[in-house]
């Protein structure tokens, strides 16, 4: 009984963690893509008087976009691997 309970708790934690990773990756990718490909940040920073930061924007946004896309791919791969081992065994 204890072993079954521990396994089910571990599966719940893994499933929740995978869902959070996927959600974080997708939300981060969408926000970074919106900021990269639309003038949202340009208008926002200009309105706040921080337009001097616009020169450095690409150095931050493109790596952030790459990071969040990689995080999404990793989370989906991890979830697929977990689902495959769960159904196989």
C-alpha positions, 0 to 999 in steps of 0.5 A: 500500500505504501509503495503504491501511494508513493508511486502515485504521488511521484507520478502526480508531481511529475505530471504537474511539473511537466504541465507547468514547464509546458505552460511556462515555455509556451507563455514565455515564447508567446510574450518574447515573440510578441515583443520581438516581432511587434512594436509593443516594447518600442511603444511601451518603452517610449511612453515610459521615457526609457527609449535608450534601452531600445538599442539593447533590446535584441540582445535580450529578446532573441536569447529569451525567445530561444530559451523559452522555445527550448524549454517548451521542446524539453517539457514536451519531450519529457512528458512524452518520455514519461507517458511512454514509460508509464504505458510500457511498464 
